[in-house]
Amino acid sequence: MNKLGVHALVWEAGWSRDECARAIARTAETGFDFIEVPALDPASIDPEFTRRELERHGLGITFSLGLDAQTDISSGDAALAARGKAKLEDVLRVARDCGATHVCGVLYSAFQKNAVPTSRAGVAMSADILGQVADTAAQCGITLGLEVVNRYESNVLNTASQGVELCRRIGRPNVKVHLDTYHMNIEESDVMSAIRDTGDHLGYFHLGDSHRGYLGSGNVDFTAVFRALVFSGYTGP
């Protein structure tokens, strides 16, 4: 059975020790299997304390983040790409020490509105760096999830098929596509077909309604979404 998680921002705005303890306790009390923690600032996360709280409550953990303009590994700028790689590796160290299974999100580019298209050279640089990062992640037992987001948040991956293409290009078994129904509702012509066609490349899944409100109060057909996930054989978080 798929493990069900909740994003830490549902409970808390940050990850101080007090916020960490409250968020983990509430996640466990509500009955989720794991908590997804934002790692935009990995230095703000205390891995030892976080792991103790997780173990106390019998909870799993994943991490998510997006790179920014100064760490954009798809920019084609070697200095920015080096900073981006270093940040991803910092996040992996924190994730490893917390016992995480996945690091997901916009790991391949800046998480921002872009004024110009990305370049082939930039995407090639992103794929090369992600391959190196994936090798490090594999040593930590961590899967990378490349989140497909809407055109206002990245200009690299906007559709599931693009996510599959980049995963194939990177060519590492622990690099998967991360889909999100909020973004898919904007970009996909057929959400259910996109889920089914992603197939074995699907490694992480976000549920969000069309307006980011309460699930079921927007336009996303979650019954059809779950059927597509079952059809695809998806067993991940």
C-alpha positions as CSV (number, residue, x, y, z in Angstrom):
1,M,0.0,0.0,0.0
2,N,1.2,3.5,-0.8
3,K,2.5,5.5,2.2
4,L,0.6,8.8,2.7
5,G,2.3,11.9,3.9
6,V,1.6,15.6,4.7
7,H,3.7,18.7,4.0
8,A,5.2,20.3,7.1
9,L,3.9,23.7,6.1
10,V,0.4,22.5,6.9
11,W,1.5,22.7,10.5
12,E,4.4,25.1,10.9
13,A,6.2,27.9,9.0
14,G,9.7,26.8,9.9
15,W,11.8,24.0,11.3
16,S,13.1,25.1,14.7
17,R,13.2,22.4,17.4
18,D,9.8,23.4,18.7
19,E,8.3,23.6,15.2
20,C,9.8,20.3,14.3
21,A,8.4,18.6,17.4
22,R,5.0,20.0,16.9
23,A,4.8,19.2,13.2
24,I,6.0,15.6,13.7
25,A,3.6,15.0,16.6
26,R,0.6,16.3,14.7
27,T,1.5,14.3,11.6
28,A,1.6,11.1,13.6
29,E,-1.5,11.9,15.6
30,T,-3.4,12.5,12.3
31,G,-2.4,9.1,11.1
32,F,0.0,9.9,8.2
33,D,3.0,7.7,7.5
34,F,5.5,10.4,6.8
35,I,6.1,14.1,6.8
36,E,7.6,16.1,3.9
37,V,9.9,18.9,5.1
38,P,11.0,21.9,3.0
39,A,14.8,22.1,2.7
40,L,15.2,25.5,1.1
41,D,17.7,26.2,3.9
42,P,19.2,22.9,4.9
43,A,21.4,24.6,7.5
44,S,18.3,25.4,9.5
45,I,17.5,21.7,10.0
46,D,18.8,19.8,13.1
47,P,19.1,16.3,11.8
48,E,19.9,14.6,15.1
49,F,16.9,16.2,16.8
50,T,14.6,15.6,13.8
51,R,15.5,11.9,13.7
52,R,14.9,11.5,17.4
53,E,11.4,13.0,17.1
54,L,10.7,10.8,14.0
55,E,11.7,7.7,15.8
56,R,9.7,8.6,18.9
57,H,6.6,8.9,16.8
58,G,7.3,6.1,14.3
59,L,7.2,8.4,11.4
60,G,9.1,8.6,8.1
61,I,10.4,11.7,6.3
62,T,11.0,13.1,2.9
63,F,12.4,16.5,1.8
64,S,11.5,18.9,-1.0
65,L,13.0,22.1,-2.3
66,G,13.5,24.3,-5.4
67,L,16.7,25.9,-6.5
68,D,16.8,29.7,-7.0
69,A,18.4,32.1,-9.5
70,Q,21.7,31.9,-7.7
71,T,21.8,28.1,-7.7
72,D,20.2,27.3,-11.1
73,I,22.0,24.3,-12.5
74,S,20.1,24.7,-15.8
75,S,21.4,28.3,-16.3
76,G,24.4,27.4,-18.4
77,D,26.5,29.4,-15.9
78,A,29.3,27.2,-14.4
79,A,29.5,29.2,-11.1
80,L,25.7,29.1,-10.6
81,A,25.7,25.4,-11.4
82,A,28.5,24.7,-8.9
83,R,26.5,26.5,-6.2
84,G,23.4,24.5,-7.1
85,K,25.2,21.2,-7.0
86,A,26.7,22.1,-3.6
87,K,23.2,23.0,-2.3
88,L,21.7,19.7,-3.5
89,E,24.6,17.8,-1.8
90,D,24.0,19.7,1.4
91,V,20.3,18.7,1.3
92,L,21.3,15.1,0.7
93,R,23.5,15.1,3.8
94,V,20.7,16.4,5.9
95,A,18.2,14.0,4.4
96,R,20.6,11.0,4.9
97,D,21.1,12.0,8.6
98,C,17.4,12.3,9.1
99,G,16.8,8.9,7.6
100,A,14.9,10.2,4.5
101,T,13.8,8.1,1.6
102,H,13.3,10.9,-1.0
103,V,14.5,14.3,-2.0
104,C,12.1,15.9,-4.4
105,G,11.0,19.1,-6.1
106,V,12.5,21.5,-8.6
107,L,16.0,20.1,-8.3
108,Y,16.8,20.7,-12.0
109,S,16.4,24.5,-12.4
110,A,15.4,27.7,-10.6
111,F,12.0,27.6,-9.0
112,Q,10.8,30.9,-10.4
113,K,9.1,32.7,-13.3
114,N,11.5,32.8,-16.2
115,A,11.6,35.6,-18.8
116,V,13.5,33.6,-21.5
117,P,13.5,29.9,-22.5
118,T,16.2,27.6,-21.2
119,S,18.9,26.5,-23.6
120,R,19.9,23.0,-24.8
121,A,23.3,23.5,-23.1
122,G,21.6,24.5,-19.9
123,V,19.4,21.4,-19.8
124,A,22.5,19.2,-20.7
125,M,24.4,20.8,-17.7
126,S,21.4,20.1,-15.5
127,A,21.2,16.5,-16.5
128,D,24.9,16.0,-16.0
129,I,24.9,17.5,-12.5
130,L,21.8,15.6,-11.5
131,G,23.5,12.4,-12.6
132,Q,26.4,13.1,-10.3
133,V,24.0,14.1,-7.4
134,A,22.0,10.9,-8.0
135,D,25.1,8.8,-7.6
136,T,25.7,10.4,-4.2
137,A,22.0,10.0,-3.3
138,A,22.2,6.3,-4.2
139,Q,24.9,5.8,-1.6
140,C,22.5,7.3,0.9
141,G,19.6,5.2,-0.1
142,I,17.7,8.2,-1.4
143,T,15.5,8.6,-4.5
144,L,15.5,11.9,-6.3
145,G,12.1,13.1,-7.6
146,L,12.1,15.7,-10.4
147,E,8.9,17.6,-9.9
148,V,7.0,18.6,-13.0
149,V,5.6,22.1,-12.4
150,N,3.7,24.8,-14.3
151,R,5.2,27.2,-16.7
152,Y,5.2,30.0,-14.1
153,E,7.5,28.1,-11.8
154,S,10.0,26.6,-14.2
155,N,10.8,26.6,-17.9
156,V,12.4,23.1,-17.9
157,L,9.8,20.5,-16.9
158,N,6.1,21.4,-17.5
159,T,4.7,18.1,-18.6
160,A,5.0,14.5,-17.4
161,S,6.5,13.4,-20.8
162,Q,9.2,16.0,-20.4
163,G,9.9,14.6,-16.9
164,V,10.2,11.1,-18.3
165,E,12.6,12.3,-21.0
166,L,14.9,14.0,-18.5
167,C,14.9,10.9,-16.3
168,R,15.9,8.8,-19.3
169,R,18.6,11.3,-20.2
170,I,20.1,11.2,-16.7
171,G,19.9,7.4,-16.7
172,R,20.0,6.6,-13.0
173,P,17.6,4.2,-11.4
174,N,17.1,6.4,-8.4
175,V,16.0,9.4,-10.4
176,K,12.2,9.5,-10.9
177,V,9.4,11.8,-12.0
178,H,7.5,13.7,-9.3
179,L,4.0,14.6,-10.4
180,D,1.6,17.0,-8.7
181,T,-2.1,17.3,-9.6
182,Y,-2.1,21.0,-9.1
183,H,0.5,21.6,-11.8
184,M,-0.9,18.9,-14.0
185,N,-4.3,20.5,-14.0
186,I,-2.7,23.6,-15.6
187,E,-0.3,22.0,-18.1
188,E,-1.6,18.5,-19.1
189,S,-4.2,18.1,-21.8
190,D,-5.2,14.7,-20.2
191,V,-4.1,14.3,-16.6
192,M,-5.0,10.6,-16.3
193,S,-3.2,9.6,-19.5
194,A,-0.1,11.5,-18.4
195,I,-0.1,9.6,-15.1
196,R,-0.5,6.2,-16.9
197,D,2.1,7.0,-19.5
198,T,4.7,8.0,-16.9
199,G,4.6,4.4,-15.8
200,D,7.7,3.0,-14.0
201,H,9.3,6.4,-14.1
202,L,6.8,7.8,-11.5
203,G,8.5,7.9,-8.1
204,Y,6.7,10.5,-6.0
205,F,3.2,12.1,-6.1
206,H,1.6,15.2,-4.8
207,L,-2.1,15.7,-4.4
208,G,-3.2,19.3,-4.7
209,D,-6.5,20.7,-5.9
210,S,-6.8,23.2,-8.8
211,H,-7.0,26.2,-6.5
212,R,-4.7,24.8,-3.8
213,G,-7.7,24.6,-1.5
214,Y,-9.2,21.7,0.4
215,L,-8.9,18.5,-1.6
216,G,-12.2,17.9,-3.4
217,S,-13.3,21.5,-3.4
218,G,-11.7,22.4,-6.7
219,N,-11.8,20.9,-10.2
220,V,-9.4,17.9,-10.0
221,D,-11.1,14.5,-10.4
222,F,-9.3,12.6,-7.6
223,T,-11.3,9.4,-8.2
224,A,-9.9,9.3,-11.8
225,V,-6.5,10.3,-10.5
226,F,-6.3,7.3,-8.1
227,R,-7.6,5.0,-10.7
228,A,-4.8,6.1,-13.0
229,L,-2.3,5.5,-10.3
230,V,-3.6,2.0,-9.7
231,F,-3.5,1.4,-13.5
232,S,0.1,2.6,-13.6
233,G,1.2,0.2,-10.8
234,Y,2.4,3.1,-8.7
235,T,3.5,2.0,-5.2
236,G,5.5,5.0,-4.0
237,P,4.7,7.8,-1.5
